């Protein structure tokens, strides 16, 4: 059934807003080219969005810089302020941005395991309020939160997990109490990182891919035909529970020990490094980064320039090879079921290992599956979850500011 005129107008307006967000200020003529809409339709939507206070003339373009065709339109950035949170077991990072995604203020706070639930929640909420105040964002319109764990697809709530601190779940409820005017939503951190990689990172050219999260825990996000897939219970990508060879037992319904988690979690990476005599650093990131640094340093000293010839001292090479072999076991299982064509290694370990670890995983994967699969390292560094949370907050704010069917005339 064809869309009603009001719904069609709302769809066109959202398309124009999305283009203005992604491309920056545009003339009506350029909007016509990018949308494929007629000149009168573009003129109508520009009038509607201007009247709604969502866009405004921000300059003029062209040699003459005169007349209606020279006007450049941009989103009214301060029409709404957004907050993005990256909630980890050891702390919280927060940023506040305007409607075009320009970051106005950001900060983070560590939260130790000894902190009780109440004090931990208070620390996190106080940080959000302080950063919002510094940004001049009062009130916040939308808050997007990235957190580890399962999100109930029906309620959108973070489900209880014995492996995560209770303050994570309490944080969401407390933010809704303390920020009554804000729309607060939570999403799995790996899913948000995947959305960020698809928009701005290693998967910009892919409509189908899997992001493998390698950090304190393990997880995966699945994007098929451009859409993030969550599954019937929100558990798509809970790869830590995947039964794999090389572990002492099988995972259970309440504990992923014995699954892929036992091969590639932070604790497993540190233990593996110790087996190869790699000096134990403070974290899994430290040991992986140290091993990669040793290999690259040796390569540079030897004058080898080709990425395919990277080699180095035996312990560092053996450790990276063993780690890549473990990761490839999990990746091969995902590839056999989904055939995504591309796997991005994210999280702290994926970031620390970079292209060197990704190359090693790719080489081992090629010997385990006939399905051609690229293995890429994240390009977004440690900000992937925050970036994804901000992107989803912007999308929700846009839907709230211009809901379907609200077009007039």
C-alpha positions as CSV (number, residue, x, y, z in Angstrom):
1,X,0.0,0.0,0.0
2,X,1.5,3.4,-1.0
3,X,2.4,5.8,1.8
4,X,0.0,8.6,2.7
5,X,1.1,12.1,1.6
6,X,2.0,13.0,5.2
7,X,4.1,9.9,5.7
8,X,5.8,10.4,2.4
9,X,6.7,14.0,3.4
10,X,8.1,12.7,6.7
11,X,10.2,10.1,4.9
12,X,11.6,12.8,2.5
13,X,12.3,15.1,5.4
14,X,14.2,12.4,7.3
15,X,16.2,11.6,4.2
16,X,17.2,15.3,3.8
17,X,18.1,15.5,7.5
18,X,20.3,12.4,7.3
19,X,22.1,13.8,4.2
20,X,22.6,17.1,6.0
21,X,24.1,15.1,9.0
22,X,26.4,13.1,6.9
23,X,27.4,15.5,4.2
24,X,27.2,18.8,6.1
25,X,25.4,22.0,4.8
26,X,23.9,21.7,1.3
27,X,22.1,23.8,-1.2
28,X,18.6,22.9,-2.3
29,X,20.0,22.0,-5.6
30,X,22.5,19.6,-4.1
31,X,19.7,18.1,-2.0
32,X,17.7,17.5,-5.2
33,X,20.7,15.7,-6.7
34,X,21.3,13.5,-3.7
35,X,17.7,12.6,-2.9
36,X,16.5,12.3,-6.5
37,X,13.4,14.3,-5.5
38,X,11.8,16.9,-7.7
39,X,12.6,20.6,-7.3
40,X,9.2,21.5,-5.9
41,X,9.3,18.6,-3.4
42,X,12.7,19.7,-2.2
43,X,11.5,23.3,-1.9
44,X,8.6,22.1,0.2
45,X,10.7,20.0,2.5
46,X,13.2,22.8,3.0
47,X,10.3,25.1,4.0
48,X,8.9,22.5,6.4
49,X,12.2,21.8,8.1
50,X,13.0,25.5,8.4
51,X,9.6,26.2,9.9
52,X,10.1,23.3,12.4
53,X,13.4,24.9,13.5
54,X,15.5,21.9,12.4
55,X,17.5,23.6,9.6
56,X,18.5,27.1,8.8
57,X,20.4,29.1,6.2
58,X,24.1,28.9,7.2
59,X,25.7,30.6,4.2
60,X,25.7,31.0,0.4
61,X,27.4,29.2,-2.4
62,X,28.4,29.8,-6.0
63,X,30.2,32.6,-7.7
64,X,27.3,35.1,-7.5
65,X,26.4,34.2,-3.9
66,X,23.0,35.7,-4.4
67,X,19.4,34.4,-4.8
68,X,17.5,31.4,-3.4
69,X,19.6,28.8,-5.2
70,X,22.8,30.0,-3.5
71,X,21.4,29.5,0.0
72,X,23.2,26.8,2.0
73,X,21.1,24.9,4.5
74,X,22.4,23.2,7.6
75,X,21.0,21.5,10.7
76,X,20.4,23.7,13.6
77,X,23.0,22.1,15.8
78,X,21.7,23.3,19.2
79,X,18.2,22.2,18.5
80,X,19.0,19.2,20.7
81,X,21.9,18.0,22.8
82,X,22.9,14.3,23.0
83,X,24.9,12.3,25.5
84,X,26.7,9.0,24.8
85,X,28.0,6.6,27.4
86,X,30.5,3.7,27.2
87,X,29.9,1.7,30.4
88,X,32.6,-0.8,31.3
89,X,33.1,-3.1,34.3
90,X,35.9,-0.7,35.4
91,X,34.4,2.7,34.7
92,X,32.4,5.0,32.5
93,X,33.2,7.4,29.6
94,X,30.8,10.1,28.6
95,X,30.6,12.6,25.8
96,X,28.0,15.3,25.0
97,X,27.4,16.5,21.5
98,X,25.0,18.7,19.5
99,X,22.6,17.4,16.8
100,X,25.2,17.3,14.1
101,X,27.5,15.2,16.2
102,X,30.0,17.9,17.2
103,X,31.5,16.9,20.6
104,X,31.1,19.7,23.1
105,X,32.6,18.0,26.2
106,X,33.8,14.6,27.3
107,X,35.3,12.9,30.4
108,X,35.6,9.5,32.0
109,X,35.8,8.2,35.6
110,X,37.2,4.9,36.9
111,X,34.9,2.8,39.1
112,X,36.8,0.2,41.1
113,X,35.4,-3.2,41.8
114,X,35.3,-2.4,45.5
115,X,32.8,0.4,45.0
116,X,29.3,-0.5,46.1
117,X,26.3,-0.4,43.8
118,X,25.0,2.9,45.1
119,X,28.3,4.8,45.1
120,X,29.2,3.5,41.6
121,X,25.9,4.6,40.2
122,X,26.3,8.0,41.9
123,X,29.8,8.5,40.4
124,X,28.5,7.7,36.9
125,X,25.4,9.9,37.0
126,X,27.3,12.8,38.5
127,X,29.8,12.5,35.7
128,X,27.0,12.7,33.1
129,X,25.5,15.8,34.8
130,X,28.9,17.5,35.1
131,X,29.8,16.9,31.4
132,X,26.4,18.1,30.3
133,X,26.8,21.3,32.4
134,X,30.2,21.9,30.9
135,X,28.7,21.5,27.4
136,X,25.9,23.9,28.1
137,X,23.5,21.1,27.4
138,X,20.5,21.6,29.6
139,X,18.4,19.7,29.2
140,X,19.7,16.7,27.4
141,X,17.4,15.5,24.7
142,X,18.6,11.9,24.2
143,X,21.1,9.6,26.0
144,X,22.6,6.6,24.3
145,X,24.3,4.0,26.4
146,X,26.6,1.2,25.4
147,X,27.1,-1.6,27.9
148,X,28.2,-5.2,28.0
149,X,25.6,-7.9,28.3
150,X,22.3,-8.9,26.8
151,X,19.6,-6.4,25.9
152,X,16.0,-7.7,26.0
153,X,14.6,-7.0,22.5
154,X,11.0,-6.6,23.9
155,X,11.7,-4.2,26.7
156,X,15.0,-2.6,25.5
157,X,16.4,-3.2,29.1
158,X,19.8,-4.6,30.1
159,X,19.1,-8.1,31.4
160,X,20.6,-9.4,34.6
161,X,23.9,-11.1,34.3
162,X,26.0,-12.8,37.0
163,X,29.2,-11.8,35.2
164,X,28.5,-8.0,35.3
165,X,28.2,-5.5,38.2
166,X,24.7,-4.7,39.4
167,X,25.4,-1.0,39.1
168,X,25.2,-1.3,35.3
169,X,21.4,-2.1,35.4
170,X,20.8,0.5,38.2
171,X,22.6,3.2,36.2
172,X,20.0,3.2,33.4
173,X,17.1,3.5,35.8
174,X,18.8,6.2,37.8
175,X,19.6,8.3,34.7
176,X,15.9,8.2,33.8
177,X,15.1,9.4,37.2
178,X,17.7,12.2,37.3
179,X,17.2,13.2,33.7
180,X,13.4,13.1,33.3
181,X,13.3,15.1,30.1
182,X,15.8,12.9,28.3
183,X,15.1,9.8,26.2
184,X,17.5,7.2,27.6
185,X,18.2,3.9,25.8
186,X,20.8,1.1,26.2
187,X,22.4,-1.1,23.6
188,X,25.0,-3.9,23.7
189,X,28.5,-2.3,23.4
190,X,29.5,-4.7,20.6
191,X,26.5,-3.8,18.5
192,X,27.2,-0.1,18.9
193,X,30.9,-0.7,17.9
194,X,29.7,-2.5,14.8
195,X,27.4,0.4,13.8
196,X,30.3,2.8,14.2
197,X,32.6,0.6,12.1
198,X,29.9,0.5,9.4
199,X,29.4,4.2,9.3
200,X,33.0,5.5,9.9
201,X,35.4,2.6,10.4
202,X,36.8,-0.6,8.9
203,X,33.4,-1.8,7.4
204,X,32.4,1.4,5.6
205,X,32.3,-0.5,2.3
206,X,30.4,-3.6,3.7
207,X,26.7,-4.2,4.0
208,X,27.3,-7.6,5.5
209,X,30.1,-8.3,8.1
210,X,30.7,-9.5,11.6
211,X,32.5,-7.5,14.3
212,X,34.4,-9.8,16.7
213,X,34.8,-8.0,20.1
214,X,38.0,-9.1,21.9
215,X,38.4,-7.5,25.3
216,X,37.6,-8.3,28.9
217,X,35.1,-10.7,27.4
218,X,34.3,-11.8,23.9
219,X,31.3,-11.1,21.7
220,X,30.2,-10.5,18.2
221,X,27.9,-8.2,16.3
222,X,26.2,-9.4,13.1
223,X,25.3,-7.0,10.3
224,X,23.4,-8.6,7.4
225,X,22.3,-6.6,4.3
226,X,23.0,-3.4,6.2
227,X,20.9,-4.2,9.2
228,X,22.1,-5.1,12.7
229,X,20.7,-8.5,13.8
230,X,19.8,-9.1,17.4
231,X,18.1,-12.5,17.4
232,X,14.9,-13.7,19.1
233,X,16.2,-13.1,22.6
234,X,18.8,-10.4,21.9
235,X,21.6,-12.9,22.1
236,X,23.0,-12.9,18.5
237,X,26.7,-12.8,18.8
238,X,27.1,-14.3,22.3
239,X,30.2,-16.1,21.0
240,X,31.7,-16.4,24.4
241,X,29.4,-19.4,24.9
242,X,30.5,-21.1,21.7
243,X,31.8,-24.6,22.4
244,X,35.3,-24.9,20.8
245,X,38.1,-27.3,20.9
246,X,41.1,-26.6,23.2
247,X,39.2,-26.0,26.4
248,X,38.9,-28.2,29.5
249,X,35.1,-28.3,29.7
250,X,31.9,-27.1,28.0
251,X,30.2,-23.8,28.8
252,X,26.9,-23.8,30.8
253,X,23.8,-21.7,30.6
254,X,25.1,-19.4,33.4
255,X,28.9,-19.5,32.7
256,X,30.8,-19.1,29.4
257,X,34.0,-20.7,30.9
258,X,34.8,-23.6,28.6
259,X,33.5,-21.8,25.5
260,X,35.3,-19.4,23.2
261,X,35.6,-17.0,26.1
262,X,38.2,-19.4,27.7
263,X,40.4,-19.1,24.6
264,X,40.2,-15.3,23.8
265,X,39.1,-13.4,26.9
266,X,41.5,-10.9,28.7
267,X,42.5,-13.5,31.3
268,X,43.2,-16.1,28.6
269,X,45.3,-13.7,26.6
270,X,47.5,-12.8,29.6
271,X,47.9,-16.5,30.5
272,X,48.8,-17.4,26.9
273,X,51.5,-14.6,26.9
274,X,53.0,-16.0,30.1
275,X,53.3,-19.5,28.4
276,X,55.6,-17.9,25.7
277,X,57.6,-15.9,28.1
278,X,56.1,-12.5,27.1
279,X,56.6,-10.1,30.1
280,X,53.2,-9.8,31.8
281,X,51.9,-6.3,31.6
282,X,49.0,-4.8,33.5
283,X,46.5,-6.0,31.0
284,X,45.8,-8.1,27.9
285,X,46.2,-4.9,25.9
286,X,49.7,-4.4,27.2
287,X,50.9,-7.9,26.4
288,X,49.5,-7.8,22.9
289,X,50.8,-4.3,22.2
290,X,54.2,-5.3,23.5
291,X,54.4,-8.4,21.3
292,X,53.3,-6.5,18.2
293,X,55.8,-3.7,19.1
294,X,58.7,-6.2,19.4
295,X,57.8,-7.8,16.1
296,X,57.5,-4.5,14.3
297,X,60.7,-3.2,15.9
298,X,62.6,-6.2,14.7
299,X,61.2,-5.8,11.2
300,X,62.1,-2.1,11.1
301,X,65.6,-2.9,12.3
302,X,66.0,-5.5,9.6
303,X,64.8,-3.1,7.0
304,X,61.9,-5.2,5.9
305,X,59.2,-3.1,4.4
306,X,56.6,-5.5,3.1
307,X,53.7,-6.2,5.4
308,X,53.6,-9.8,4.3
309,X,57.2,-10.3,5.5
310,X,56.6,-9.2,9.1
311,X,58.6,-11.4,11.5
312,X,60.5,-11.0,14.7
313,X,61.9,-12.6,17.8
314,X,60.6,-16.1,18.4
315,X,58.6,-15.6,21.7
316,X,56.6,-12.7,20.3
317,X,56.0,-14.3,17.0
318,X,54.9,-17.6,18.7
319,X,52.6,-15.8,21.0
320,X,50.9,-13.8,18.2
321,X,50.6,-17.0,16.1
322,X,49.0,-18.9,19.0
323,X,46.6,-16.0,19.7
324,X,45.7,-15.8,16.1
325,X,45.0,-19.5,16.0
326,X,42.7,-19.3,18.9
327,X,40.8,-16.3,17.4
328,X,40.6,-18.1,14.1
329,X,38.7,-21.0,15.7
330,X,35.9,-18.7,16.7
331,X,35.9,-16.8,13.5
332,X,35.8,-20.0,11.4
333,X,32.6,-21.0,13.3
334,X,31.0,-17.7,12.5
335,X,32.0,-17.8,8.9
336,X,30.7,-21.4,8.5
337,X,27.2,-20.3,9.6
338,X,26.9,-16.7,8.3
339,X,29.5,-16.4,5.4
340,X,29.8,-12.7,6.1
341,X,32.7,-12.1,3.8
342,X,34.4,-9.8,6.3
343,X,35.2,-9.9,10.0
344,X,36.5,-6.9,11.9
345,X,38.6,-7.5,15.0
346,X,37.5,-4.9,17.6
347,X,37.7,-4.4,21.3
348,X,40.9,-3.8,23.2
349,X,42.8,-6.8,21.9
350,X,41.7,-6.3,18.3
351,X,42.9,-2.7,18.6
352,X,46.2,-3.6,20.2
353,X,46.9,-6.3,17.7
354,X,46.0,-4.1,14.7
355,X,46.8,-5.2,11.2
356,X,49.5,-7.6,12.3
357,X,47.1,-9.8,14.4
358,X,44.4,-9.5,11.7
359,X,46.8,-10.7,9.0
360,X,47.7,-13.8,11.1
361,X,44.0,-14.6,11.8
362,X,43.3,-14.2,8.1
363,X,46.1,-16.6,7.1
364,X,44.9,-19.3,9.6
365,X,41.3,-18.8,8.6
366,X,42.1,-19.4,5.0
367,X,43.3,-22.9,5.9
368,X,40.2,-23.7,7.8
369,X,37.4,-22.6,5.5
370,X,36.8,-22.5,1.7
371,X,34.7,-19.3,2.2
372,X,36.7,-16.2,1.2
373,X,36.7,-13.9,4.2
374,X,38.5,-10.6,4.8
375,X,39.8,-10.0,8.3
376,X,40.3,-6.4,9.2
377,X,41.5,-4.5,12.3
378,X,39.3,-1.8,13.8
379,X,40.1,1.7,12.6
380,X,38.2,3.5,15.3
381,X,40.5,2.9,18.3
382,X,39.0,3.0,21.7
383,X,36.1,5.3,20.8
384,X,34.0,2.8,18.8
385,X,31.4,2.3,21.4
386,X,31.0,6.0,22.2
387,X,30.8,6.7,18.5
388,X,28.1,4.1,18.1
389,X,26.1,5.3,21.1
390,X,26.2,8.9,19.7
391,X,25.0,7.7,16.3
392,X,22.1,5.9,17.8
393,X,21.2,8.9,20.0
394,X,21.2,11.1,16.9
395,X,18.9,8.7,15.1
396,X,16.5,8.6,18.0
397,X,16.6,12.3,18.4
398,X,15.8,12.8,14.8
399,X,12.8,10.4,15.0
400,X,11.6,12.3,18.0
401,X,12.0,15.7,16.5
402,X,10.3,14.7,13.2
403,X,8.1,11.6,13.7
404,X,6.3,9.9,10.7
405,X,3.2,11.6,9.7
406,X,3.9,14.9,11.3
407,X,4.5,16.7,8.0
408,X,2.0,19.4,7.3
409,X,0.3,20.9,4.3
